[in-house]
């Protein structure tokens, strides 16, 4: 959030706060004033994502080098006449590195060890998302969203609609939306006897959101979304070790998943120090028995000469899926099994630091994030830590031009 001077403090704080994103999986949503984008804007962001090598003591076989992802993102927004606007986002990613494959029991007295893919994975992804908004009045707006994503082995089409109503007398904005995604999967690496040739899955998201202005410097936001996933939800590239077989079997997950996501956010501007405090809380729960808590704290500090520094800290903790295990001694009665670290119990901490400079019609920013996941960081006790938990760093450079 920016606050360049004391003039128009109340209005500026309201516009900046009420435009803060209420991001819902599958739908890009904002609670904002019912007015179209005022001027065209072009943005570019380049990011370098690097995962730390897996520790040798946790590696059973395969490459210790993990993912490296380079991302280029372009964003264009523009008014369309007096009552409409358009936003288009395009991203291109290249990925390489080894990925966790399956986990084996360790030697006596040691924890389980990770088997990684042997050869380096080379992939690329292209994604385009577009939204068209129309503003029927100063209190009513609607938006249509459409997107397409493709990778070497995957393609997805998504669409969504949302509408918002502003109640100026109560300084309240209500937003609701519906989204749908259809995905097709075709594994591309060497075939295995138990690997699928192709599969499909879909997801439907419905959400409601509210933004309430408490005063000229404070806004609170809340959203509730429900997500239904259907189809092939397993990971065709992951295996599970079965001790009774002394061999692996395919990752197998239920073909349905119901998710509930609650977001609560507060934005508070402190005029005395020209800074803003952002506090976010997210609760997630699904019928795979995974529940998680996320707390995000950020301090937006305006400096002299149009500089802004933003340190932030995020904490995350989740429980495990009911069919998760590092490995299995025999088959589960329901046939499900997964050793994916993303379904394991763990906690994580990430620290981010962002520096931005506004040059008038042009702005630049650089951002660094460092992330570490560990069983010891979880809210609940974790008996056995998954050896595939990830640590990574991201360095990003962004440019923005007002046209």
PAVEXDREN-227716 format. One record per residue (C-alpha): x, y, z; residue in one letter; residue number from 1. Coordinates in steps of 0.1 Angstrom, whole numbers, plus 5000, padded with zeros to 4 digits. Layout:
// residues N
xx=X	yy=Y	zz=Z	residuo=A	num=NUM
...
END
This chain:
// residues 403
xx=5000	yy=5000	zz=5000	residuo=X	num=1
xx=5013	yy=5035	zz=4991	residuo=X	num=2
xx=5005	yy=5068	zz=5008	residuo=X	num=3
xx=5026	yy=5096	zz=4991	residuo=X	num=4
xx=5013	yy=5126	zz=5011	residuo=X	num=5
xx=4988	yy=5137	zz=5036	residuo=X	num=6
xx=4965	yy=5152	zz=5010	residuo=X	num=7
xx=4934	yy=5131	zz=5005	residuo=X	num=8
xx=4945	yy=5106	zz=5031	residuo=X	num=9
xx=4910	yy=5092	zz=5038	residuo=X	num=10
xx=4901	yy=5087	zz=5002	residuo=X	num=11
xx=4936	yy=5072	zz=4993	residuo=X	num=12
xx=4935	yy=5048	zz=5022	residuo=X	num=13
xx=4900	yy=5037	zz=5012	residuo=X	num=14
xx=4909	yy=5030	zz=4976	residuo=X	num=15
xx=4941	yy=5012	zz=4984	residuo=X	num=16
xx=4926	yy=4991	zz=5012	residuo=X	num=17
xx=4894	yy=4982	zz=4994	residuo=X	num=18
xx=4914	yy=4971	zz=4963	residuo=X	num=19
xx=4934	yy=4945	zz=4982	residuo=X	num=20
xx=4930	yy=4911	zz=4967	residuo=X	num=21
xx=4908	yy=4884	zz=4981	residuo=X	num=22
xx=4924	yy=4855	zz=4962	residuo=X	num=23
xx=4904	yy=4824	zz=4958	residuo=X	num=24
xx=4918	yy=4792	zz=4942	residuo=X	num=25
xx=4906	yy=4790	zz=4906	residuo=X	num=26
xx=4893	yy=4825	zz=4906	residuo=X	num=27
xx=4911	yy=4859	zz=4906	residuo=X	num=28
xx=4889	yy=4880	zz=4928	residuo=X	num=29
xx=4891	yy=4915	zz=4942	residuo=X	num=30
xx=4869	yy=4935	zz=4965	residuo=X	num=31
xx=4871	yy=4970	zz=4950	residuo=X	num=32
xx=4852	yy=5001	zz=4943	residuo=X	num=33
xx=4827	yy=4997	zz=4915	residuo=X	num=34
xx=4846	yy=5017	zz=4889	residuo=X	num=35
xx=4866	yy=5006	zz=4858	residuo=X	num=36
xx=4904	yy=5008	zz=4857	residuo=X	num=37
xx=4914	yy=5045	zz=4852	residuo=X	num=38
xx=4944	yy=5040	zz=4829	residuo=X	num=39
xx=4963	yy=5014	zz=4810	residuo=X	num=40
xx=4992	yy=4997	zz=4827	residuo=X	num=41
xx=5018	yy=4972	zz=4815	residuo=X	num=42
xx=5038	yy=4951	zz=4839	residuo=X	num=43
xx=5066	yy=4925	zz=4837	residuo=X	num=44
xx=5080	yy=4902	zz=4864	residuo=X	num=45
xx=5109	yy=4878	zz=4862	residuo=X	num=46
xx=5114	yy=4852	zz=4890	residuo=X	num=47
xx=5141	yy=4826	zz=4898	residuo=X	num=48
xx=5129	yy=4798	zz=4921	residuo=X	num=49
xx=5156	yy=4775	zz=4935	residuo=X	num=50
xx=5150	yy=4745	zz=4958	residuo=X	num=51
xx=5178	yy=4734	zz=4981	residuo=X	num=52
xx=5195	yy=4701	zz=4973	residuo=X	num=53
xx=5181	yy=4672	zz=4994	residuo=X	num=54
xx=5204	yy=4663	zz=5023	residuo=X	num=55
xx=5226	yy=4633	zz=5016	residuo=X	num=56
xx=5215	yy=4616	zz=5048	residuo=X	num=57
xx=5179	yy=4617	zz=5036	residuo=X	num=58
xx=5187	yy=4605	zz=5000	residuo=X	num=59
xx=5184	yy=4568	zz=4991	residuo=X	num=60
xx=5189	yy=4571	zz=4954	residuo=X	num=61
xx=5185	yy=4595	zz=4925	residuo=X	num=62
xx=5197	yy=4630	zz=4921	residuo=X	num=63
xx=5201	yy=4653	zz=4951	residuo=X	num=64
xx=5195	yy=4684	zz=4929	residuo=X	num=65
xx=5159	yy=4696	zz=4931	residuo=X	num=66
xx=5137	yy=4720	zz=4910	residuo=X	num=67
xx=5149	yy=4752	zz=4894	residuo=X	num=68
xx=5121	yy=4773	zz=4879	residuo=X	num=69
xx=5125	yy=4805	zz=4859	residuo=X	num=70
xx=5093	yy=4825	zz=4853	residuo=X	num=71
xx=5084	yy=4854	zz=4831	residuo=X	num=72
xx=5051	yy=4872	zz=4837	residuo=X	num=73
xx=5034	yy=4899	zz=4816	residuo=X	num=74
xx=5003	yy=4918	zz=4828	residuo=X	num=75
xx=4983	yy=4943	zz=4808	residuo=X	num=76
xx=4952	yy=4961	zz=4821	residuo=X	num=77
xx=4933	yy=4988	zz=4803	residuo=X	num=78
xx=4899	yy=5006	zz=4804	residuo=X	num=79
xx=4875	yy=4998	zz=4777	residuo=X	num=80
xx=4852	yy=5028	zz=4772	residuo=X	num=81
xx=4837	yy=5044	zz=4803	residuo=X	num=82
xx=4821	yy=5013	zz=4819	residuo=X	num=83
xx=4844	yy=4983	zz=4812	residuo=X	num=84
xx=4880	yy=4972	zz=4816	residuo=X	num=85
xx=4902	yy=4943	zz=4805	residuo=X	num=86
xx=4931	yy=4925	zz=4823	residuo=X	num=87
xx=4953	yy=4900	zz=4806	residuo=X	num=88
xx=4981	yy=4879	zz=4823	residuo=X	num=89
xx=5006	yy=4857	zz=4805	residuo=X	num=90
xx=5033	yy=4836	zz=4822	residuo=X	num=91
xx=5060	yy=4814	zz=4808	residuo=X	num=92
xx=5079	yy=4789	zz=4830	residuo=X	num=93
xx=5109	yy=4766	zz=4824	residuo=X	num=94
xx=5115	yy=4739	zz=4850	residuo=X	num=95
xx=5144	yy=4715	zz=4855	residuo=X	num=96
xx=5157	yy=4692	zz=4883	residuo=X	num=97
xx=5148	yy=4661	zz=4901	residuo=X	num=98
xx=5115	yy=4654	zz=4919	residuo=X	num=99
xx=5107	yy=4631	zz=4949	residuo=X	num=100
xx=5096	yy=4597	zz=4937	residuo=X	num=101
xx=5090	yy=4574	zz=4967	residuo=X	num=102
xx=5102	yy=4568	zz=5002	residuo=X	num=103
xx=5119	yy=4538	zz=5017	residuo=X	num=104
xx=5124	yy=4527	zz=5053	residuo=X	num=105
xx=5158	yy=4538	zz=5066	residuo=X	num=106
xx=5184	yy=4516	zz=5083	residuo=X	num=107
xx=5179	yy=4507	zz=5120	residuo=X	num=108
xx=5177	yy=4539	zz=5141	residuo=X	num=109
xx=5174	yy=4562	zz=5112	residuo=X	num=110
xx=5143	yy=4578	zz=5096	residuo=X	num=111
xx=5129	yy=4570	zz=5062	residuo=X	num=112
xx=5149	yy=4580	zz=5031	residuo=X	num=113
xx=5139	yy=4596	zz=4998	residuo=X	num=114
xx=5143	yy=4581	zz=4964	residuo=X	num=115
xx=5145	yy=4609	zz=4938	residuo=X	num=116
xx=5140	yy=4608	zz=4901	residuo=X	num=117
xx=5173	yy=4600	zz=4885	residuo=X	num=118
xx=5174	yy=4621	zz=4853	residuo=X	num=119
xx=5168	yy=4659	zz=4854	residuo=X	num=120
xx=5132	yy=4667	zz=4844	residuo=X	num=121
xx=5129	yy=4694	zz=4817	residuo=X	num=122
xx=5095	yy=4711	zz=4814	residuo=X	num=123
xx=5079	yy=4743	zz=4803	residuo=X	num=124
xx=5045	yy=4758	zz=4811	residuo=X	num=125
xx=5025	yy=4786	zz=4794	residuo=X	num=126
xx=4995	yy=4802	zz=4810	residuo=X	num=127
xx=4972	yy=4830	zz=4799	residuo=X	num=128
xx=4944	yy=4844	zz=4820	residuo=X	num=129
xx=4920	yy=4872	zz=4809	residuo=X	num=130
xx=4891	yy=4890	zz=4827	residuo=X	num=131
xx=4866	yy=4915	zz=4814	residuo=X	num=132
xx=4848	yy=4937	zz=4839	residuo=X	num=133
xx=4817	yy=4958	zz=4834	residuo=X	num=134
xx=4804	yy=4984	zz=4858	residuo=X	num=135
xx=4766	yy=4989	zz=4856	residuo=X	num=136
xx=4767	yy=5017	zz=4881	residuo=X	num=137
xx=4789	yy=5031	zz=4909	residuo=X	num=138
xx=4776	yy=5003	zz=4931	residuo=X	num=139
xx=4773	yy=4972	zz=4908	residuo=X	num=140
xx=4799	yy=4954	zz=4888	residuo=X	num=141
xx=4804	yy=4920	zz=4871	residuo=X	num=142
xx=4834	yy=4902	zz=4857	residuo=X	num=143
xx=4840	yy=4873	zz=4834	residuo=X	num=144
xx=4872	yy=4853	zz=4836	residuo=X	num=145
xx=4888	yy=4828	zz=4811	residuo=X	num=146
xx=4921	yy=4811	zz=4811	residuo=X	num=147
xx=4942	yy=4784	zz=4795	residuo=X	num=148
xx=4973	yy=4766	zz=4807	residuo=X	num=149
xx=4996	yy=4741	zz=4790	residuo=X	num=150
xx=5026	yy=4720	zz=4799	residuo=X	num=151
xx=5044	yy=4691	zz=4784	residuo=X	num=152
xx=5020	yy=4666	zz=4799	residuo=X	num=153
xx=4991	yy=4688	zz=4810	residuo=X	num=154
xx=4965	yy=4713	zz=4798	residuo=X	num=155
xx=4937	yy=4731	zz=4815	residuo=X	num=156
xx=4909	yy=4754	zz=4807	residuo=X	num=157
xx=4893	yy=4775	zz=4834	residuo=X	num=158
xx=4864	yy=4800	zz=4834	residuo=X	num=159
xx=4846	yy=4821	zz=4861	residuo=X	num=160
xx=4821	yy=4848	zz=4867	residuo=X	num=161
xx=4818	yy=4871	zz=4897	residuo=X	num=162
xx=4797	yy=4901	zz=4908	residuo=X	num=163
xx=4800	yy=4928	zz=4934	residuo=X	num=164
xx=4777	yy=4952	zz=4951	residuo=X	num=165
xx=4788	yy=4983	zz=4970	residuo=X	num=166
xx=4768	yy=4997	zz=4999	residuo=X	num=167
xx=4783	yy=5032	zz=5003	residuo=X	num=168
xx=4762	yy=5041	zz=5033	residuo=X	num=169
xx=4777	yy=5012	zz=5052	residuo=X	num=170
xx=4811	yy=5013	zz=5034	residuo=X	num=171
xx=4806	yy=4977	zz=5026	residuo=X	num=172
xx=4815	yy=4957	zz=4994	residuo=X	num=173
xx=4799	yy=4922	zz=4988	residuo=X	num=174
xx=4814	yy=4899	zz=4962	residuo=X	num=175
xx=4804	yy=4864	zz=4950	residuo=X	num=176
xx=4816	yy=4842	zz=4922	residuo=X	num=177
xx=4817	yy=4808	zz=4906	residuo=X	num=178
xx=4846	yy=4792	zz=4887	residuo=X	num=179
xx=4852	yy=4759	zz=4868	residuo=X	num=180
xx=4884	yy=4742	zz=4856	residuo=X	num=181
xx=4888	yy=4712	zz=4833	residuo=X	num=182
xx=4922	yy=4695	zz=4832	residuo=X	num=183
xx=4937	yy=4669	zz=4810	residuo=X	num=184
xx=4969	yy=4649	zz=4820	residuo=X	num=185
xx=4991	yy=4628	zz=4797	residuo=X	num=186
xx=5024	yy=4616	zz=4814	residuo=X	num=187
xx=5054	yy=4620	zz=4791	residuo=X	num=188
xx=5083	yy=4603	zz=4808	residuo=X	num=189
xx=5092	yy=4566	zz=4801	residuo=X	num=190
xx=5061	yy=4544	zz=4805	residuo=X	num=191
xx=5057	yy=4521	zz=4835	residuo=X	num=192
xx=5033	yy=4492	zz=4838	residuo=X	num=193
xx=5010	yy=4508	zz=4864	residuo=X	num=194
xx=5011	yy=4544	zz=4849	residuo=X	num=195
xx=4981	yy=4559	zz=4832	residuo=X	num=196
xx=4983	yy=4570	zz=4796	residuo=X	num=197
xx=4959	yy=4599	zz=4801	residuo=X	num=198
xx=4933	yy=4611	zz=4826	residuo=X	num=199
xx=4911	yy=4641	zz=4833	residuo=X	num=200
xx=4899	yy=4660	zz=4863	residuo=X	num=201
xx=4878	yy=4690	zz=4871	residuo=X	num=202
xx=4872	yy=4715	zz=4898	residuo=X	num=203
xx=4844	yy=4739	zz=4907	residuo=X	num=204
xx=4848	yy=4768	zz=4930	residuo=X	num=205
xx=4821	yy=4790	zz=4946	residuo=X	num=206
xx=4829	yy=4819	zz=4969	residuo=X	num=207
xx=4815	yy=4848	zz=4988	residuo=X	num=208
xx=4835	yy=4878	zz=5001	residuo=X	num=209
xx=4829	yy=4910	zz=5021	residuo=X	num=210
xx=4851	yy=4940	zz=5026	residuo=X	num=211
xx=4842	yy=4965	zz=5054	residuo=X	num=212
xx=4858	yy=4999	zz=5058	residuo=X	num=213
xx=4860	yy=5005	zz=5096	residuo=X	num=214
xx=4875	yy=5040	zz=5092	residuo=X	num=215
xx=4897	yy=5061	zz=5069	residuo=X	num=216
xx=4927	yy=5039	zz=5077	residuo=X	num=217
xx=4914	yy=5004	zz=5084	residuo=X	num=218
xx=4896	yy=4978	zz=5063	residuo=X	num=219
xx=4888	yy=4942	zz=5072	residuo=X	num=220
xx=4880	yy=4915	zz=5046	residuo=X	num=221
xx=4867	yy=4880	zz=5048	residuo=X	num=222
xx=4859	yy=4853	zz=5022	residuo=X	num=223
xx=4846	yy=4818	zz=5023	residuo=X	num=224
xx=4850	yy=4794	zz=4993	residuo=X	num=225
xx=4841	yy=4758	zz=4986	residuo=X	num=226
xx=4860	yy=4738	zz=4961	residuo=X	num=227
xx=4849	yy=4704	zz=4946	residuo=X	num=228
xx=4875	yy=4683	zz=4927	residuo=X	num=229
xx=4865	yy=4653	zz=4907	residuo=X	num=230
xx=4884	yy=4628	zz=4885	residuo=X	num=231
xx=4920	yy=4617	zz=4885	residuo=X	num=232
xx=4936	yy=4633	zz=4916	residuo=X	num=233
xx=4966	yy=4610	zz=4920	residuo=X	num=234
xx=5001	yy=4619	zz=4910	residuo=X	num=235
xx=5012	yy=4597	zz=4880	residuo=X	num=236
xx=5049	yy=4605	zz=4887	residuo=X	num=237
xx=5049	yy=4593	zz=4923	residuo=X	num=238
xx=5052	yy=4558	zz=4938	residuo=X	num=239
xx=5046	yy=4543	zz=4972	residuo=X	num=240
xx=5069	yy=4516	zz=4989	residuo=X	num=241
xx=5051	yy=4485	zz=5001	residuo=X	num=242
xx=5072	yy=4465	zz=5026	residuo=X	num=243
xx=5052	yy=4433	zz=5021	residuo=X	num=244
xx=5060	yy=4434	zz=4983	residuo=X	num=245
xx=5095	yy=4448	zz=4987	residuo=X	num=246
xx=5085	yy=4470	zz=4958	residuo=X	num=247
xx=5065	yy=4500	zz=4949	residuo=X	num=248
xx=5029	yy=4506	zz=4938	residuo=X	num=249
xx=5013	yy=4536	zz=4921	residuo=X	num=250
xx=5003	yy=4567	zz=4941	residuo=X	num=251
xx=4965	yy=4563	zz=4946	residuo=X	num=252
xx=4942	yy=4589	zz=4960	residuo=X	num=253
xx=4904	yy=4593	zz=4961	residuo=X	num=254
xx=4887	yy=4606	zz=4929	residuo=X	num=255
xx=4868	yy=4633	zz=4948	residuo=X	num=256
xx=4879	yy=4661	zz=4972	residuo=X	num=257
xx=4858	yy=4687	zz=4989	residuo=X	num=258
xx=4877	yy=4717	zz=5002	residuo=X	num=259
xx=4866	yy=4746	zz=5025	residuo=X	num=260
xx=4887	yy=4778	zz=5026	residuo=X	num=261
xx=4882	yy=4808	zz=5050	residuo=X	num=262
xx=4902	yy=4840	zz=5046	residuo=X	num=263
xx=4903	yy=4869	zz=5071	residuo=X	num=264
xx=4923	yy=4900	zz=5064	residuo=X	num=265
xx=4930	yy=4933	zz=5080	residuo=X	num=266
xx=4947	yy=4964	zz=5065	residuo=X	num=267
xx=4956	yy=4993	zz=5088	residuo=X	num=268
xx=4974	yy=5024	zz=5077	residuo=X	num=269
xx=4995	yy=5043	zz=5104	residuo=X	num=270
xx=4998	yy=5080	zz=5092	residuo=X	num=271
xx=5023	yy=5089	zz=5119	residuo=X	num=272
xx=5049	yy=5065	zz=5105	residuo=X	num=273
xx=5036	yy=5064	zz=5069	residuo=X	num=274
xx=5033	yy=5026	zz=5070	residuo=X	num=275
xx=5006	yy=5000	zz=5067	residuo=X	num=276
xx=5002	yy=4967	zz=5086	residuo=X	num=277
xx=4987	yy=4937	zz=5067	residuo=X	num=278
xx=4975	yy=4908	zz=5088	residuo=X	num=279
xx=4961	yy=4877	zz=5070	residuo=X	num=280
xx=4947	yy=4844	zz=5083	residuo=X	num=281
xx=4937	yy=4814	zz=5062	residuo=X	num=282
xx=4920	yy=4783	zz=5074	residuo=X	num=283
xx=4918	yy=4752	zz=5051	residuo=X	num=284
xx=4899	yy=4720	zz=5056	residuo=X	num=285
xx=4890	yy=4691	zz=5033	residuo=X	num=286
xx=4875	yy=4656	zz=5034	residuo=X	num=287
xx=4910	yy=4640	zz=5030	residuo=X	num=288
xx=4915	yy=4650	zz=5067	residuo=X	num=289
xx=4939	yy=4678	zz=5059	residuo=X	num=290
xx=4934	yy=4710	zz=5078	residuo=X	num=291
xx=4958	yy=4739	zz=5077	residuo=X	num=292
xx=4964	yy=4773	zz=5093	residuo=X	num=293
xx=4983	yy=4802	zz=5076	residuo=X	num=294
xx=4992	yy=4835	zz=5092	residuo=X	num=295
xx=5008	yy=4862	zz=5071	residuo=X	num=296
xx=5022	yy=4895	zz=5086	residuo=X	num=297
xx=5035	yy=4923	zz=5064	residuo=X	num=298
xx=5047	yy=4958	zz=5071	residuo=X	num=299
xx=5045	yy=4983	zz=5042	residuo=X	num=300
xx=5069	yy=5011	zz=5050	residuo=X	num=301
xx=5069	yy=5042	zz=5029	residuo=X	num=302
xx=5103	yy=5058	zz=5027	residuo=X	num=303
xx=5115	yy=5091	zz=5013	residuo=X	num=304
xx=5117	yy=5098	zz=4976	residuo=X	num=305
xx=5089	yy=5073	zz=4967	residuo=X	num=306
xx=5107	yy=5043	zz=4980	residuo=X	num=307
xx=5088	yy=5015	zz=4998	residuo=X	num=308
xx=5102	yy=4986	zz=5019	residuo=X	num=309
xx=5080	yy=4956	zz=5028	residuo=X	num=310
xx=5093	yy=4929	zz=5051	residuo=X	num=311
xx=5068	yy=4900	zz=5057	residuo=X	num=312
xx=5066	yy=4867	zz=5075	residuo=X	num=313
xx=5044	yy=4838	zz=5069	residuo=X	num=314
xx=5037	yy=4807	zz=5091	residuo=X	num=315
xx=5020	yy=4776	zz=5078	residuo=X	num=316
xx=5010	yy=4743	zz=5095	residuo=X	num=317
xx=4990	yy=4713	zz=5082	residuo=X	num=318
xx=4978	yy=4679	zz=5093	residuo=X	num=319
xx=4982	yy=4648	zz=5071	residuo=X	num=320
xx=4958	yy=4631	zz=5046	residuo=X	num=321
xx=4942	yy=4600	zz=5061	residuo=X	num=322
xx=4958	yy=4578	zz=5034	residuo=X	num=323
xx=4993	yy=4593	zz=5037	residuo=X	num=324
xx=5023	yy=4574	zz=5050	residuo=X	num=325
xx=5061	yy=4576	zz=5043	residuo=X	num=326
xx=5057	yy=4540	zz=5033	residuo=X	num=327
xx=5033	yy=4511	zz=5039	residuo=X	num=328
xx=5038	yy=4476	zz=5054	residuo=X	num=329
xx=5008	yy=4463	zz=5034	residuo=X	num=330
xx=4979	yy=4474	zz=5014	residuo=X	num=331
xx=4952	yy=4497	zz=5029	residuo=X	num=332
xx=4917	yy=4482	zz=5029	residuo=X	num=333
xx=4905	yy=4511	zz=5008	residuo=X	num=334
xx=4933	yy=4508	zz=4982	residuo=X	num=335
xx=4945	yy=4544	zz=4987	residuo=X	num=336
xx=4981	yy=4553	zz=4995	residuo=X	num=337
xx=5004	yy=4583	zz=4990	residuo=X	num=338
xx=5038	yy=4593	zz=5003	residuo=X	num=339
xx=5037	yy=4628	zz=4987	residuo=X	num=340
xx=5053	yy=4653	zz=5011	residuo=X	num=341
xx=5025	yy=4678	zz=5002	residuo=X	num=342
xx=5001	yy=4655	zz=5020	residuo=X	num=343
xx=5023	yy=4649	zz=5050	residuo=X	num=344
xx=5021	yy=4668	zz=5084	residuo=X	num=345
xx=5045	yy=4696	zz=5086	residuo=X	num=346
xx=5050	yy=4733	zz=5093	residuo=X	num=347
xx=5067	yy=4760	zz=5073	residuo=X	num=348
xx=5082	yy=4795	zz=5077	residuo=X	num=349
xx=5089	yy=4820	zz=5050	residuo=X	num=350
xx=5104	yy=4854	zz=5051	residuo=X	num=351
xx=5100	yy=4879	zz=5023	residuo=X	num=352
xx=5116	yy=4913	zz=5016	residuo=X	num=353
xx=5104	yy=4936	zz=4989	residuo=X	num=354
xx=5118	yy=4970	zz=4978	residuo=X	num=355
xx=5099	yy=4992	zz=4954	residuo=X	num=356
xx=5106	yy=5026	zz=4938	residuo=X	num=357
xx=5080	yy=5047	zz=4921	residuo=X	num=358
xx=5094	yy=5069	zz=4893	residuo=X	num=359
xx=5061	yy=5085	zz=4883	residuo=X	num=360
xx=5048	yy=5067	zz=4853	residuo=X	num=361
xx=5073	yy=5039	zz=4859	residuo=X	num=362
xx=5080	yy=5017	zz=4889	residuo=X	num=363
xx=5104	yy=4990	zz=4897	residuo=X	num=364
xx=5106	yy=4964	zz=4925	residuo=X	num=365
xx=5128	yy=4936	zz=4937	residuo=X	num=366
xx=5117	yy=4908	zz=4960	residuo=X	num=367
xx=5134	yy=4879	zz=4978	residuo=X	num=368
xx=5117	yy=4851	zz=4997	residuo=X	num=369
xx=5132	yy=4822	zz=5017	residuo=X	num=370
xx=5111	yy=4792	zz=5027	residuo=X	num=371
xx=5117	yy=4763	zz=5049	residuo=X	num=372
xx=5094	yy=4733	zz=5058	residuo=X	num=373
xx=5100	yy=4709	zz=5087	residuo=X	num=374
xx=5080	yy=4686	zz=5109	residuo=X	num=375
xx=5093	yy=4705	zz=5140	residuo=X	num=376
xx=5075	yy=4736	zz=5128	residuo=X	num=377
xx=5040	yy=4720	zz=5128	residuo=X	num=378
xx=5014	yy=4729	zz=5154	residuo=X	num=379
xx=5009	yy=4692	zz=5163	residuo=X	num=380
xx=5036	yy=4666	zz=5171	residuo=X	num=381
xx=5048	yy=4647	zz=5140	residuo=X	num=382
xx=5061	yy=4612	zz=5146	residuo=X	num=383
xx=5080	yy=4608	zz=5114	residuo=X	num=384
xx=5092	yy=4637	zz=5092	residuo=X	num=385
xx=5088	yy=4633	zz=5054	residuo=X	num=386
xx=5124	yy=4634	zz=5040	residuo=X	num=387
xx=5111	yy=4652	zz=5008	residuo=X	num=388
xx=5101	yy=4684	zz=5025	residuo=X	num=389
xx=5113	yy=4714	zz=5005	residuo=X	num=390
xx=5134	yy=4745	zz=5012	residuo=X	num=391
xx=5136	yy=4771	zz=4985	residuo=X	num=392
xx=5145	yy=4807	zz=4977	residuo=X	num=393
xx=5128	yy=4830	zz=4951	residuo=X	num=394
xx=5144	yy=4862	zz=4937	residuo=X	num=395
xx=5120	yy=4884	zz=4916	residuo=X	num=396
xx=5124	yy=4916	zz=4896	residuo=X	num=397
xx=5093	yy=4936	zz=4886	residuo=X	num=398
xx=5086	yy=4965	zz=4863	residuo=X	num=399
xx=5054	yy=4985	zz=4858	residuo=X	num=400
xx=5046	yy=5012	zz=4832	residuo=X	num=401
xx=5015	yy=5034	zz=4832	residuo=X	num=402
xx=5005	yy=5040	zz=4796	residuo=X	num=403
END
